[in-house]
């Protein structure tokens, strides 16, 4: 049992025991009342008489409910703690017997009062008063040890029953499931219990449904190795994503919805669901191709069905403006909350979900107001983000990588700064608003290679900066550019080299040179 599973198992055991206690306590009342009322001087009471006596008043069916609930709460905790303490040093069977003995000893006082109070139902008042005493009266008159009356027979009964169950189960498991170890079977039981807990959470959660994959007890999932099971949905991993913080893998859709829930709770970022405590980026890592191929080979039909379910649900929950879940977007203008600027134009974000009244829920990367960066915006306040192949994004500062010519005239000189406005109406083009132009409108539709991101290059240089050579620039031992030659930085060629166009090469050719930053120095403008 992993440390992260213990609280879930404890909650599952407590909830299950308490629910069963409330549902069956009327039968316990009748059973204990009939057993205690046997006497040679009066006829044996029937079930009808016992039910009638318990129903007057109806609350009589719940005699001893309080100590019974204490048994339900303390029993699972005592057993699980006892089992965890013993498991590392003892075999499974021995650890289970010790844990059962601990559980019996812990709940015996509560079981004593429950049985006594229920048994007094059909007895005469003179005999019933002795059984209806409260805890303090019993302790002061009979002593604390009286609370454990009948412990030895109860211990022998429960320990024998538990030993018989565990030994029979382990034997049948070995005979019938030779291909599965005991640990795998227990893990499968744990996963099933955790899935039931998730169902309870979803049923009682006050938030609307966010598209968690529904739990379906499938045979394929139950028999899959534990490493192939997502701890969030308890099914075989669908489009597995491995988190770098702890190496655990989850379904991509499960991690996305986990992120939405945490952002809705006001957290700026979700933390890893495995319990390592690290924050995770809402832009998740790529799907593990190797793990996905293994899973597809073993569980193709199940995964295909789940993908169809997810697609059908997305179609039913269409988002205003034609946007899709987890689509990259950007703010089409400055966004205000009241008089406060919340999100600046061009800020990138991701669509999280649809919102009521035709709005879209978006998580923005940067925000000037609020604590989480999640805003419900109108569709016209968003733009689809540019494809990654363009190399730039909406709102990003760029510069012209060359002279931009319109109608045989230079409209935008090389290295002129501008801002990406958005996608162009023309295919494969980007609309850029340049700071200055020689004539006409500042907005131009350009191709991706005609602009560069406006960033500092290696060595601290910038595109368009004037530089001079500080040493001989050689090509195969031949000097191309002598020291002192003046040139212009065109771009960054690689992680270690720049591309520079010098005004005079000794070989007479007008081609740029790729060189290391230490071979040049910047020229201060006069």
Number of C-alpha atoms within 10 A of each C-alpha: 12 7 8 12 14 16 12 16 20 19 16 19 19 21 17 14 20 17 13 13 18 14 11 12 19 21 13 19 26 25 17 20 26 23 13 16 19 14 10 7 6 8 9 12 15 10 13 10 13 19 20 14 17 22 14 10 9 11 10 19 23 21 22 24 19 13 19 24 21 17 24 23 20 18 23 23 20 20 22 20 16 20 23 15 13 18 18 10 10 13 10 16 18 16 20 23 22 18 24 26 20 19 24 24 16 18 20 20 21 21 19 21 22 25 21 20 23 29 25 23 25 22 16 10 12 8 11 17 12 13 20 20 14 11 14 11 11 18 14 9 9 11 11 13 10 14 18 18 12 11 16 11 10 16 18 13 11 16 19 13 13 18 16 12 13 16 13 12 13 16 12 12 16 14 10 10 13 10 10 13 13 16 11 16 17 12 17 20 13 18 24 18 17 21 22 15 17 18 15 13 11 16 11 8 10 8 10 7 9 13 15 17 18 16 14 12 12 11 9 13 20 20 14 17 14 19 12 20 23 21 22 21 22 28 28 27 27 25 23 27 24 19 19 11 13 13 10 17 23 29 23 20 19 22 24 20 18 20 25 21 15 15 20 13 11 14 16 17 17 22 18 19 19 18 10 12 12 15 13 18 13 20 12 14 14 12 17 13 12 10 17 16 12 12 19 18 9 12 16 12 12 17 18 13 11 14 15 11 14 17 12 11 12 14 11 9 14 14 22 18 14 7 19 21 18 16 13 22 25 27 25 21 17 13 21 13 11 7 7 11 13 18 24 19 17 23 23 25 23 22 23 26 23 20 16 10 9 13 19 25 21 27 25 22 15 14 18 13 13 14 11 19 21 23 21 18 17 15 18 12 16 25 21 19 22 18 12 8 7 14 12 19 24 25 23 18 20 22 25 24 21 18 15 19 11 10 6 7 11 15 19 23 17 18 21 21 22 22 21 25 24 23 21 15 10 11 9 13 18 25 19 28 21 21 13 16 18 11 10 9 11 15 17 21 19 18 16 15 12 15 26 19 19 18 13 11 19 16 14 9 20 19 25 20 16 21 22 20 20 15 15 16 21 13 10 6 7 11 14 18 24 17 13 14 18 20 23 20 23 22 19 20 16 13 9 13 19 24 20 26 20 22 15 16 18 10 10 9 11 11 13 17 22 18 18 17 18 11 16 26 16 17 13 8 6 3
